[in-house]
Amino acid sequence: MTTKKRSLIALLLALSMLTVPSCGESAANGDEPTAPSAEVTDPAAEAETEEQLDAAEALAAIPDSLPEKDMDGWQFRMTIFGTDQTRAETYAEEATGNVVNDAVYKKILNVEERFNVDVALTETSLASVDSVDVLKQAIVAGDDSCELAQGHDISMANAALQAYFYDVYKIPHLDFEKPWWPEATLESMTVLGQMYMMFNNISYVNLEATRVMFFNKTLMDDMNIAHPYDTVYEGKWTLDELQTLSDSAYLDLNGDGNRDPDDQYGFVSPTYFYCCMEPFNLEPYCKDADGNLYYSLDVERTSALVEKYYNLLFGQGGLKTDYDTITKVFTDGRAMFYYATLNEAVNKFSDSDVVYGILPMPKLEESQDQYYGGSTDRPIAVPITVQTTNMDNIGIVVEALNAEGYKNVYPAFYEIAMKNRYADQTDDAKMLDLVHGNVIISFTYLYGNYASAYNILFENLFNAATPNTDVASWAAKNEKVQNKYVERLQKFFTEQLTAANP
């Protein structure tokens, strides 16, 4: 991550804290932010407000490299598969007073007014269909049904492997040096100079789906444990450190002698394990120096990770059960740590009294170069059936929506996610900066078609009748199939490269 991009993310975080309640205050989920009082006279508070306003102006002033163009009311059609909620993460029809919705609406409106374009949803979107089969059928029929499609991640990847989408690098006007293109994800998703889906700020799914380590500040305070921010800054926030803290937290609260959801725990987890390998840079679908794919599961480091995670889940402080139960244990204040999406802070934690902080997933060991943020997304793609004469317009609108999302929607979402910050809100902002600055969407997860190590390894081992940590046996059993699958992926990208450069 470049210094330039890091500084822009820091500006975004500063802006997001503009309306955050002060120490001792909280805001209910969905409430409108409170504007700073006109009677504020504290010089320090005034200086902080001025700094945040400067950050807002700096964020808004980040230039794009787009030409000015009048599109004469041309309609840019978006097909967004999913529910009303998934559509709301990308598109808003009108302002409603909700902070995030209105930021999404402003994103659309700014682009429409700047380029005289009509950004609209297709009827397929409005039918609430969450299957890209509808899109695939239209493409096979040669239908120019939309300029942009968005859907479930692995389903979109499978469609990409059928050559249904444009190579993103062939679309004009996309400036990948801009901060609204996530650098680590670009690197992950590019094979032989090709990328067929976009992961950017047109939608805020990627942000809300980023995984962070939530921790219970009150519980730590009651146990006289320092919040681990300094441990993170020093590069010493490791799974071993997490284990030590987790083990210290267990209490049999109901006194029945059994470990059940009514007790107090250190680390709690649902029975699915999304984004548990990305933070440790253990990508088994690898690329060589020439960009070619090959399969290589690092059994030694993966075994170390699985062993440590097993100890967290099944050791003194761990609880693994269904999602609703786990969430209740944490929001009731009976768990010290919970690894979950940032969106949990918006949809679940804000309705509770839990005073939570944010940390990155720990390192596997101190020597790991940095902390990473694992994430998922609902990718966006341009179907191959679009009119080639419209590609110039498509590129402009895609880049403009991306830039507007970065400048307007991300700050709004951060504001909501951080509404319940308390005295150390600055540390939490820095933690989010650190995680978001190194966010990764895994190529292995996305293209693994539900069968890669990223998709099933933890589930296979930990949800077995007898949970175990035998990575070596799992790897040996799956190696042949995985090698063949990655060879198929390599063949696709090689053939597409050959077709583009006969």
C-alpha positions in Angstrom: 0.0 0.0 0.0 1.5 3.3 -1.1 1.9 6.3 1.3 -0.3 8.3 -1.1 -3.2 5.8 -0.7 -2.7 5.5 3.0 -2.9 9.2 3.5 -6.2 9.4 1.6 -7.7 6.6 3.7 -6.6 8.5 6.8 -8.4 11.6 5.5 -11.5 9.5 5.0 -11.3 8.3 8.6 -10.9 11.7 9.9 -14.0 12.8 8.0 -15.9 9.8 9.3 -15.4 11.0 12.9 -16.9 14.4 12.3 -20.2 13.6 14.0 -19.0 10.8 16.3 -20.5 11.1 19.8 -18.0 12.1 22.5 -17.0 10.0 25.5 -20.0 8.8 27.4 -22.5 9.5 24.6 -24.0 7.0 22.2 -26.3 7.2 19.2 -29.0 4.8 18.3 -28.7 2.9 15.0 -30.2 5.0 12.2 -30.3 8.2 14.0 -29.2 11.3 12.2 -25.8 12.6 13.3 -25.8 15.6 15.6 -24.3 18.7 14.1 -21.6 20.4 16.2 -23.2 23.0 18.5 -22.8 26.6 17.5 -22.0 27.5 21.1 -18.8 25.3 21.3 -16.1 27.5 22.7 -13.4 24.9 23.6 -10.4 25.8 21.5 -9.3 22.2 21.3 -12.7 21.1 20.1 -12.8 24.0 17.6 -9.4 23.0 16.3 -10.5 19.4 15.9 -13.6 20.3 14.1 -11.6 22.6 11.7 -9.2 19.7 11.0 -12.1 17.4 10.2 -13.6 20.0 7.9 -10.3 20.3 6.2 -10.2 16.6 5.8 -13.7 16.7 4.2 -12.6 19.3 1.7 -9.4 17.4 0.9 -11.3 14.2 0.3 -13.8 15.9 -2.0 -10.9 17.6 -3.9 -9.2 14.4 -4.9 -9.3 14.7 -8.7 -10.2 12.0 -11.2 -8.7 11.8 -14.7 -12.0 11.8 -16.6 -12.8 14.0 -19.5 -15.9 16.2 -19.5 -18.6 14.8 -21.7 -22.3 15.4 -22.3 -24.0 12.0 -22.9 -27.3 13.6 -23.9 -29.4 11.7 -21.4 -28.0 8.3 -22.4 -29.2 5.5 -20.1 -26.6 3.5 -18.1 -28.4 0.3 -17.1 -27.4 -1.6 -14.0 -28.6 -5.1 -13.2 -28.0 -5.8 -9.5 -28.9 -9.3 -8.5 -30.1 -9.9 -4.9 -32.4 -8.3 -2.4 -33.5 -4.8 -1.7 -30.6 -4.5 0.8 -27.9 -5.6 -1.7 -29.3 -3.1 -4.2 -29.2 -0.4 -1.6 -25.5 -0.9 -1.2 -25.0 0.2 -4.8 -28.0 2.2 -5.9 -30.5 4.6 -4.3 -33.6 6.1 -6.1 -34.0 9.0 -3.7 -32.9 10.7 -0.5 -34.6 9.4 2.6 -32.7 11.1 5.5 -30.7 7.9 6.2 -27.0 8.9 6.2 -25.7 6.0 4.0 -28.7 5.9 1.6 -28.3 9.6 1.0 -24.6 9.2 0.3 -25.4 6.5 -2.3 -28.0 8.7 -3.8 -25.6 11.7 -3.9 -23.1 9.4 -5.7 -25.6 8.6 -8.4 -26.9 12.2 -8.7 -23.4 13.7 -9.0 -22.5 11.4 -11.9 -25.9 12.0 -13.6 -25.6 15.8 -13.4 -21.9 15.9 -14.4 -22.3 13.8 -17.6 -26.0 14.2 -18.4 -26.5 10.5 -18.1 -29.4 8.5 -16.6 -28.1 5.8 -14.2 -31.0 3.3 -13.9 -31.8 -0.2 -12.6 -33.1 -2.8 -15.0 -36.4 -4.6 -14.5 -34.4 -7.7 -13.8 -32.9 -5.9 -10.8 -36.3 -4.9 -9.5 -37.5 -8.6 -9.7 -35.2 -9.4 -6.7 -33.5 -12.3 -8.5 -30.3 -13.5 -6.9 -29.1 -15.7 -9.7 -26.7 -14.6 -12.5 -28.3 -17.4 -14.6 -30.7 -14.7 -15.9 -27.7 -12.6 -17.1 -25.9 -15.6 -18.6 -29.1 -16.5 -20.6 -29.3 -13.0 -21.9 -25.6 -13.0 -22.9 -25.9 -16.4 -24.7 -28.9 -14.9 -26.6 -26.8 -11.9 -27.6 -29.0 -9.6 -25.6 -27.6 -6.1 -24.8 -29.4 -6.1 -21.5 -27.3 -3.9 -19.3 -24.0 -2.0 -19.1 -23.1 -3.2 -15.6 -24.0 -6.4 -13.7 -23.4 -7.2 -10.0 -24.1 -10.5 -8.2 -22.9 -13.2 -5.8 -19.2 -13.5 -5.8 -18.6 -17.1 -6.7 -21.5 -17.1 -9.2 -20.0 -14.1 -10.9 -16.6 -15.8 -11.0 -18.0 -18.9 -12.6 -19.7 -16.7 -15.2 -16.4 -14.9 -15.8 -14.8 -18.3 -16.6 -17.3 -18.7 -19.3 -15.9 -15.6 -21.0 -19.1 -13.6 -20.4 -17.4 -10.4 -19.2 -15.1 -7.8 -20.6 -11.5 -7.7 -19.4 -11.6 -4.7 -17.0 -8.2 -3.6 -18.3 -9.7 -3.1 -21.8 -12.3 -0.6 -20.6 -11.3 3.0 -21.3 -11.0 5.7 -18.7 -10.4 3.4 -15.7 -7.5 4.9 -13.6 -6.1 2.1 -11.4 -3.6 4.5 -9.8 -6.5 6.2 -8.0 -7.3 5.4 -4.3 -10.8 4.1 -5.2 -9.2 1.0 -6.8 -8.1 -1.3 -3.9 -4.4 -2.1 -4.6 -4.1 -5.5 -2.9 -7.3 -6.8 -4.5 -6.2 -5.6 -7.9 -3.0 -7.6 -7.5 -4.9 -10.7 -6.3 -7.4 -10.7 -9.1 -5.1 -10.0 -12.0 -3.8 -13.0 -14.0 -1.7 -12.6 -17.1 -2.7 -9.0 -17.2 -6.4 -9.8 -17.2 -9.2 -9.1 -14.7 -12.8 -9.8 -15.5 -14.6 -8.4 -12.4 -14.4 -5.1 -10.5 -14.0 -4.7 -6.8 -14.2 -1.0 -6.0 -16.3 1.8 -4.5 -19.3 1.7 -6.8 -20.7 -0.5 -4.0 -19.9 -0.4 -0.3 -20.3 -4.2 0.0 -16.5 -4.7 0.2 -16.2 -2.2 3.1 -19.0 -3.6 5.2 -17.9 -7.2 4.5 -14.3 -6.5 5.7 -13.5 -8.7 8.7 -12.2 -7.1 11.9 -11.6 -8.3 15.5 -14.2 -6.7 17.7 -13.4 -6.7 21.4 -15.4 -5.9 24.6 -13.9 -2.8 26.2 -15.9 -3.1 29.4 -15.0 -6.7 30.0 -11.3 -5.9 29.5 -11.6 -2.9 31.9 -13.3 -5.1 34.5 -10.5 -7.5 34.3 -7.8 -4.8 34.4 -6.6 -5.7 30.9 -5.2 -2.9 28.7 -6.9 -2.5 25.4 -4.5 -4.1 22.9 -4.0 -1.0 20.6 -0.3 -0.6 21.6 0.3 -4.3 21.0 -1.0 -3.8 17.5 1.2 -0.7 16.9 4.3 -2.5 18.2 3.6 -5.3 15.7 3.2 -7.8 18.5 -0.6 -8.5 18.1 -0.4 -12.3 17.3 -2.7 -15.3 17.6 -0.7 -16.4 20.7 -1.4 -13.0 22.4 -5.1 -13.4 21.5 -5.0 -16.9 22.9 -3.6 -15.7 26.3 -6.3 -13.0 26.6 -9.1 -15.4 25.5 -8.1 -18.1 28.0 -8.2 -15.6 30.9 -11.8 -14.6 30.2 -13.8 -17.8 30.7 -16.3 -17.8 33.6 -19.0 -20.3 34.5 -21.5 -17.6 35.1 -24.5 -19.8 35.8 -22.5 -22.1 38.0 -23.9 -25.3 36.4 -20.5 -26.8 35.7 -21.1 -26.9 31.9 -19.7 -24.7 29.1 -22.9 -23.3 27.6 -23.9 -20.0 25.9 -24.9 -18.5 29.2 -21.3 -18.4 30.3 -18.5 -15.8 29.7 -16.0 -16.5 26.9 -12.8 -15.1 25.5 -13.2 -15.9 21.7 -16.5 -16.8 20.1 -17.1 -18.0 16.5 -19.9 -19.2 14.3 -19.5 -22.6 12.6 -18.6 -21.0 9.2 -15.1 -19.5 8.7 -15.0 -16.8 6.1 -11.8 -14.8 5.7 -9.8 -16.8 8.2 -6.8 -17.4 5.9 -6.5 -14.1 4.0 -5.0 -12.2 7.0 -2.0 -14.6 7.0 -1.2 -14.3 3.3 -1.7 -18.0 2.7 -3.0 -18.0 -0.9 -2.8 -21.6 -2.3 -3.7 -20.5 -5.9 -0.4 -18.9 -6.5 1.2 -16.9 -9.4 4.8 -17.3 -10.6 7.1 -14.5 -11.8 5.4 -14.6 -15.2 1.9 -14.4 -13.8 1.0 -18.0 -14.4 -1.2 -19.9 -11.9 -0.1 -22.9 -9.9 -1.4 -24.7 -6.8 0.7 -24.7 -3.6 -0.7 -25.0 -0.2 1.8 -24.1 2.5 1.2 -27.0 4.7 3.6 -26.0 7.4 2.2 -22.4 8.0 -1.4 -23.5 7.4 -0.9 -26.3 10.0 0.4 -23.7 12.4 -2.6 -21.4 11.7 -5.1 -24.2 12.1 -3.5 -25.4 15.4 -3.7 -21.9 16.9 -7.2 -21.4 15.7 -8.2 -24.8 17.1 -6.8 -23.8 20.5 -8.8 -20.6 20.4 -12.1 -22.4 19.6 -11.8 -25.5 21.7 -9.5 -24.3 24.4 -10.3 -22.7 27.7 -11.8 -19.5 26.4 -13.5 -20.6 23.2 -17.1 -21.1 22.0 -18.2 -22.3 18.6 -21.9 -22.5 17.8 -24.6 -21.0 15.5 -24.4 -17.4 14.4 -27.4 -16.0 16.3 -26.2 -17.5 19.6 -22.6 -16.2 19.1 -23.9 -12.7 18.2 -26.1 -12.6 21.3 -23.2 -13.8 23.6 -21.1 -10.9 22.3 -23.8 -8.2 22.3 -24.8 -9.3 25.8 -21.3 -8.5 26.9 -20.3 -12.1 27.7 -17.4 -12.4 25.1 -14.1 -10.7 24.9 -13.4 -11.2 21.2 -15.5 -11.8 18.0 -14.1 -11.9 14.5 -16.8 -10.6 12.2 -17.7 -8.2 9.4 -17.6 -4.5 10.0 -21.3 -4.5 9.1 -22.0 -6.2 12.4 -21.3 -2.9 14.1 -24.1 -1.3 12.1 -26.7 -4.0 12.1 -26.2 -5.8 15.4 -24.0 -4.0 17.9 -25.7 -0.6 17.7 -28.9 -2.0 19.2 -27.0 -3.3 22.2 -25.2 -1.8 25.2 -21.9 -3.5 24.4 -19.0 -1.1 24.4 -16.8 -2.5 21.6 -13.4 -1.7 20.0 -11.9 -2.7 16.7 -8.6 -4.5 16.0 -7.2 -6.3 13.0 -7.0 -10.1 12.9 -3.7 -10.9 14.7 -0.6 -12.0 12.9 0.4 -15.7 12.7 3.7 -14.7 14.2 5.5 -11.4 14.9 7.7 -11.8 11.8 4.7 -11.5 9.5 5.2 -8.3 7.5 1.9 -6.6 8.3 -1.7 -7.1 9.3 -4.2 -7.8 6.5 -8.0 -7.4 6.3 -9.9 -10.3 4.7 -13.0 -9.4 2.8 -15.7 -10.6 0.4 -17.7 -8.7 -2.1 -20.5 -8.8 -4.7 -18.4 -8.2 -7.9 -19.3 -5.9 -10.7 -18.7 -6.7 -14.4 -19.4 -5.4 -17.9 -21.1 -8.1 -20.1 -19.6 -8.8 -23.5 -22.9 -8.1 -25.1 -22.8 -4.3 -24.5 -22.6 -2.1 -27.6 -18.9 -1.4 -28.3 -19.8 2.1 -29.4 -20.8 2.7 -25.8 -17.6 1.6 -24.2 -16.3 5.1 -23.9 -19.4 6.2 -21.9 -19.3 3.0 -19.9 -15.7 3.6 -18.8 -16.5 7.2 -17.8 -19.6 6.3 -15.7 -17.9 3.3 -14.0 -14.9 5.4 -13.0 -17.1 8.3 -11.9 -19.3 6.1 -9.8 -16.3 4.5 -8.2 -14.7 7.9 -7.4 -18.0 9.3 -6.0 -18.5 6.2 -3.8 -15.0 6.6 -2.4 -15.5 10.3 -1.6 -19.1 10.2 -0.3 -20.3 6.7 0.6 -17.3 5.4 2.5 -17.2 8.3 4.9 -20.9 7.9 5.6 -20.6 4.2 6.3 -17.6 4.8 8.6 -19.7 7.4 10.4 -22.5 4.9 11.2 -20.1 2.0 12.0 -18.2 4.2 14.5 -21.2 6.0 16.1 -20.7 4.1 19.4 -17.0 5.1 19.8 -15.9 6.2 23.2 -12.8 7.7 24.7 -10.3 5.8 22.5 -12.2 6.4 19.2 -9.0 7.7 17.6 -7.4 4.3 18.1 -10.3 2.5 16.6 -10.1 4.8 13.6 -6.4 3.9 13.2 -7.3 0.3 13.4 -9.8 0.6 10.6 -7.3 2.6 8.6 -4.8 -0.3 9.1 -7.3 -3.0 8.1 -8.8 -1.2 5.1 -5.4 -0.2 3.9 -4.5 -3.9 3.5 -7.8 -5.4 2.6 -7.7 -8.5 0.4 -10.3 -10.4 -1.6 -8.8 -13.8 -2.2 -8.5 -15.1 -5.8 -8.5 -18.6 -4.3 -11.8 -18.1 -2.5 -13.5 -16.4 -5.5 -12.4 -18.8 -8.2 -12.3 -21.9 -6.0 -16.0 -22.7 -6.8 -16.8 -23.6 -3.1 -14.1 -26.3 -3.0 -10.7 -24.6 -2.4 -8.9 -24.6 0.9 -10.2 -21.1 1.5 -13.7 -22.3 1.2 -13.8 -25.6 3.1 -10.6 -26.3 5.0 -11.7 -24.9 8.4 -15.2 -26.3 8.0 -14.0 -29.8 7.1 -11.6 -29.9 10.1 -13.5 -28.1 12.8 -17.1 -29.1 12.1 -16.2 -32.8 11.8 -17.7 -35.3 14.3 -14.3 -35.2 15.9 -12.7 -31.8 15.3 -9.0 -32.1 14.3 -6.0 -30.1 13.0 -4.7 -32.6 10.4 -4.0 -30.2 7.6 -1.4 -32.6 6.0 -3.9 -35.4 5.5 -6.5 -32.9 4.2 -3.9 -31.4 1.8 -2.8 -34.8 0.5 -6.4 -35.9 -0.1 -7.2 -32.8 -2.0 -4.0 -32.0 -3.9 -4.8 -33.9 -7.1 -8.2 -32.3 -7.5 -6.9 -28.8 -6.7 -4.0 -29.1 -9.1 -6.4 -30.1 -11.9 -8.7 -27.2 -11.1 -5.9 -24.6 -11.1 -4.7 -26.0 -14.5 -8.2 -25.3 -15.8 -8.0 -21.8 -14.5 -4.6 -21.3 -16.1 -5.9 -22.7 -19.4 -8.8 -20.2 -19.4 -6.6 -17.1 -18.8 -4.0 -18.4 -21.4 -6.7 -18.9 -24.0 -8.2 -15.5 -23.4 -4.7 -13.9 -23.7 -4.1 -15.7 -26.9 -7.5 -14.7 -28.3 -6.8 -11.0 -27.5 -3.3 -11.1 -29.0 -3.5 -13.6 -32.0 
